Amino acid sequence: MTDSTRLNGGINDQLAEKHDRFPPPLHIPYVGRRLWKELLDSLPIDWFITADLPMLELYCTAYAEYLDYRKRAIDSGEVYEDEKGVLRINPYWLMAEKQKNFMMQLSTKLKFTVKSRDGDTLSPTRDKAIKEETKKRVGRRNGLMYIKGGKDNHPVA
């Protein structure tokens, strides 16, 4: 490690620690392993705990499968004509849609969305970000019909 790395806050050390602590499983396709590394690089070092790894593995696998099914669907066409002459949706599109929905469910469980991070207390880094984010809001209600007022933030009549 160079002195400049130490002077820059040890960012390279933190990235190396993330990858050493949670390396991507080798059975995940290459695209999924690349996503795994990008997610670890983009999130705070304490974002994941060991219990999150099976869901992260499923998320990265679903992502790789989604891309694969989508490519196959694009290559073979959106619809096909069956033996009776009826137009049908390409099954690859349906599988891609299934993987996309699965990824959306997992992204909530892994706290990738702002809404899913609301009220989370597992990580000091997450807590700080949430506190700053909620300072901008008026209670739990947002929108034009609510004003900043007493402790209950009553709707505007």
C-alpha positions in Angstrom: 0.0 0.0 0.0 1.4 3.4 -0.9 1.5 6.5 1.3 -1.0 8.3 -1.0 -3.6 5.6 -0.3 -3.2 6.1 3.4 -3.5 9.9 3.0 -6.6 9.5 0.9 -8.5 8.0 3.8 -7.7 4.4 2.9 -10.5 4.1 0.3 -8.6 1.4 -1.5 -8.2 -0.5 1.9 -11.9 -0.3 2.5 -12.7 -1.6 -1.0 -10.2 -4.5 -0.5 -11.7 -5.2 2.9 -15.2 -5.4 1.4 -14.1 -7.8 -1.3 -12.1 -9.9 1.1 -14.9 -10.1 3.6 -17.7 -11.0 1.1 -16.2 -12.3 -2.2 -18.9 -13.2 -4.8 -19.8 -16.9 -5.1 -18.1 -18.4 -8.2 -21.3 -20.2 -9.3 -23.0 -16.8 -10.0 -22.6 -15.9 -13.7 -19.9 -13.3 -14.6 -22.4 -10.4 -14.9 -23.8 -11.2 -11.5 -20.4 -11.3 -9.9 -19.6 -8.0 -11.5 -22.8 -6.5 -10.0 -21.9 -8.0 -6.6 -18.6 -6.1 -6.7 -20.2 -2.9 -7.9 -22.8 -3.0 -5.1 -20.1 -3.6 -2.5 -18.1 -0.7 -3.9 -21.1 1.7 -4.0 -22.5 1.1 -0.5 -21.0 1.8 2.9 -18.7 -0.9 4.3 -21.1 -1.9 7.0 -24.2 -2.1 4.7 -24.2 -5.9 4.5 -23.9 -8.5 7.2 -23.4 -12.2 6.7 -27.1 -12.9 7.0 -27.7 -10.6 3.9 -25.4 -12.7 1.6 -28.0 -15.3 0.5 -30.4 -12.6 -0.6 -27.5 -10.7 -2.3 -26.6 -13.9 -4.1 -30.2 -14.3 -5.3 -30.3 -10.7 -6.4 -27.1 -10.9 -8.5 -28.2 -14.3 -10.0 -31.6 -12.9 -10.9 -29.9 -9.9 -12.5 -27.7 -12.1 -14.6 -30.7 -14.3 -15.6 -32.8 -11.3 -16.4 -30.2 -10.0 -18.8 -29.9 -13.4 -20.4 -33.7 -14.0 -20.8 -34.1 -10.4 -22.1 -31.4 -10.9 -24.8 -32.9 -14.2 -25.8 -36.3 -12.6 -26.1 -35.0 -9.7 -28.2 -33.1 -12.1 -30.5 -36.1 -14.4 -31.0 -38.9 -11.8 -31.1 -41.6 -10.6 -28.7 -44.2 -13.0 -30.0 -44.4 -16.3 -31.9 -47.0 -18.2 -33.7 -47.9 -21.5 -32.2 -49.0 -24.6 -34.2 -52.6 -23.4 -34.4 -51.6 -20.0 -35.7 -52.2 -18.1 -32.5 -49.8 -15.4 -31.6 -48.2 -16.0 -28.2 -45.8 -14.0 -26.0 -42.3 -15.3 -26.1 -41.6 -17.3 -22.9 -38.3 -15.6 -22.5 -40.1 -12.2 -22.0 -42.2 -13.8 -19.3 -39.1 -15.2 -17.6 -37.3 -11.9 -17.9 -40.3 -10.2 -16.3 -40.4 -12.8 -13.5 -36.7 -12.1 -12.7 -37.3 -8.4 -12.8 -40.1 -8.7 -10.2 -37.9 -10.9 -8.0 -35.1 -8.4 -8.2 -37.6 -5.6 -7.1 -38.7 -7.7 -4.1 -35.1 -8.4 -3.1 -34.0 -4.8 -3.6 -36.5 -3.8 -0.9 -35.3 -6.5 1.5 -31.6 -5.5 0.9 -32.5 -1.8 1.5 -31.5 -0.6 -1.9 -34.6 1.7 -2.2 -35.1 4.9 -0.2 -38.5 3.8 1.0 -37.1 0.5 2.3 -34.4 2.3 4.4 -37.0 4.4 6.3 -36.6 3.7 10.0 -33.7 1.2 9.6 -31.4 0.9 12.6 -29.0 -1.8 11.6 -26.0 0.3 10.6 -24.6 3.6 11.9 -24.0 4.8 8.3 -27.6 4.0 7.4 -28.9 5.8 10.5 -27.0 8.9 9.7 -28.2 9.0 6.1 -31.8 8.4 7.2 -31.7 11.1 9.9 -30.5 13.6 7.3 -33.1 12.5 4.8 -35.9 12.7 7.3 -34.9 16.2 8.4 -36.1 17.3 4.9 -39.5 15.8 5.4 -42.4 16.9 7.5 -43.1 13.9 9.7 -44.1 10.7 7.8 -46.5 12.6 5.5 -45.3 14.4 2.4 -47.1 16.4 -0.3 -48.8 19.7 -1.0 -51.8 19.0 1.3 -49.6 18.9 4.4 -47.9 21.9 6.0 -45.3 22.1 8.7 -47.2 23.0 11.8 -47.9 21.6 15.2 -46.8 18.2 16.3 -49.4 16.3 14.3 -48.9 18.0 10.9 -52.6 18.3 10.2 -53.8 18.5 6.5 -54.6 21.9 5.1 -58.3 22.4 4.9 
